[in-house]
Amino acid sequence: MNLISLKKVTVAYGNSTVLRNVDLNLNSGEIVTIVGPNGSGKTTLLRAIIGSVQPKTGTITLKPGLKIGYVPQRLNFDRTLPLTVQRFLSLSDPVSRDMCIHALQRAGVPQLLKEQMSDISGGQFQRVLLARALLGQPEVLILDEATQGLDQPGSAAFYRQIETVRNETGCAVLMISHDLHVVMSASDQVICLNGHVCCAGTPSAVLSTPEYRELFGTGTGGALALYRHDHDHVHEHDSSGAEAVT
Amino acid sequence: MLDDFLVRAGLGGLGVALAAAPLGCFVVWRRMAYFGEATAHGAMLGVALSLAFEQSIFIGPLIVAVLMAWTVSLFSQRNYATDTILGVFAHSALALGLVVVSFISGVRIDLMAYLFGDILAVSGSDLAIIWGGVVLICGLMAWRWTPLLLATLNEELAYAAGIKPKREQLILTLSLGITVAVSIKVVGILLIAAMLIIPAAAARQLARTPEGMVAITAVVGCISVIAGLNAAFHFDTPTAPTIVCVSLIAFILLFVMNANTNSKAKGKS
């Protein structure tokens, strides 16, 4: 059953086309990772799925009544506002203490309930945001560069947690990442985006495609090549307009 | 009981402390200290206009506060930082107000009463307006509490929850205008910002949640008013400045206490 389905979606801001003919399917319980350079339209793609941007052509179909949990990029919180983790979790909708603890356990940080939001580390902060998204019992988790500002071990631990959450709750995951090598192992499907879908498939299938070889280089092979790829190639369309948008 | 001017002064002061508690917290959280100051200074122009048109002195400041907020948001999109725009209009409004007052002939105006407050002259009808303002502000805050908090915390989260941060900002500005308007008689234009900021800043030391901070701010404000009134009566000092001095003492006490507990907690671990 497709939770989210995109068919030939094209999105433009004014005259600049940011996404061109993008196809994407997200099945229940699946982890799909979108990778791509800055300005490749990753965030625009998420916005189109959430509905804050309308596609110019193509169709976006969500399962009726689909519950989405959204984990944003790192937020800036001010020390001037006192706020415990528990109060933060119950900010938009009142939730019980037990539900807060349960969600924090799922996110791997049950000990944080009484801590101040301004006192916890970057990695813990992202897990609290994850717990907040989990409180709505989502069928799909959407993560927008959720590990920005975390170091590699921190990011890796965060993505392992995402995988655990998927295994325990069965929710699908759609995430954007630039930590390409870190994300690879946890993904069922990788979509490499650069205005259009360059290549897509299981991590191992993607690894063996000629497009992948061209994009990510052949010298080092495997994860390291993926990590180093820098998208300096030119496509048939003009991607410079997209640069300014995301 | 209301016949006693000290009782009326106390009730007026407590009203201001309660109205200023939630607003003061938002001023501290949103770094709007200068905005609060500017709204208060702008109230001088409001007072002058009220006197010129023979309206209640609560109406003018309210209108000027809203106009001020609107002007600031208009200009801050055009190459100026907000504090620059506030600096331009706040002090101009104060100066303009003082100039306009000088044109009003026939009425003897006690300028000092508006600048520093005249809490001992609070009348029964003043009390009605002050407490009406308190009820209005508490109602507004209770109604918009969650959206206001979310918009203060993070605009992105607010948008995701279907909240419009701009509208919440407008509600805050209106409430600030009401607070300033009802505080003029009690603490005066020049000390309103102190009533907004000092109790909230003192409460930050102890608070662990936003609601807790508002409650502590209200307690600190009320204690400052009562203790300040008593001290002013005893030592024969000007009332509003004495109230502000007491709240400063509360701020310092809480700061030192908190620093002590923090260093002890660190020593243990």
HADDOCK unambig.tbl for C-alpha pairs under 7 A between the chains (distance, minus, plus):
assign (segid A and resid 77 and name CA) (segid B and resid 153 and name CA) 6.64 0.50 0.50
assign (segid A and resid 80 and name CA) (segid B and resid 28 and name CA) 6.66 0.50 0.50
assign (segid A and resid 80 and name CA) (segid B and resid 29 and name CA) 5.10 0.50 0.50
assign (segid A and resid 81 and name CA) (segid B and resid 29 and name CA) 5.32 0.50 0.50
assign (segid A and resid 81 and name CA) (segid B and resid 210 and name CA) 6.68 0.50 0.50
assign (segid A and resid 82 and name CA) (segid B and resid 207 and name CA) 6.28 0.50 0.50
assign (segid A and resid 82 and name CA) (segid B and resid 208 and name CA) 5.11 0.50 0.50
assign (segid A and resid 82 and name CA) (segid B and resid 209 and name CA) 5.04 0.50 0.50
assign (segid A and resid 82 and name CA) (segid B and resid 210 and name CA) 5.74 0.50 0.50
assign (segid A and resid 83 and name CA) (segid B and resid 208 and name CA) 5.88 0.50 0.50
assign (segid A and resid 83 and name CA) (segid B and resid 209 and name CA) 4.66 0.50 0.50
assign (segid A and resid 83 and name CA) (segid B and resid 210 and name CA) 6.29 0.50 0.50
assign (segid A and resid 84 and name CA) (segid B and resid 208 and name CA) 6.42 0.50 0.50
assign (segid A and resid 84 and name CA) (segid B and resid 209 and name CA) 6.16 0.50 0.50
assign (segid A and resid 91 and name CA) (segid B and resid 146 and name CA) 6.80 0.50 0.50
assign (segid A and resid 92 and name CA) (segid B and resid 146 and name CA) 6.72 0.50 0.50
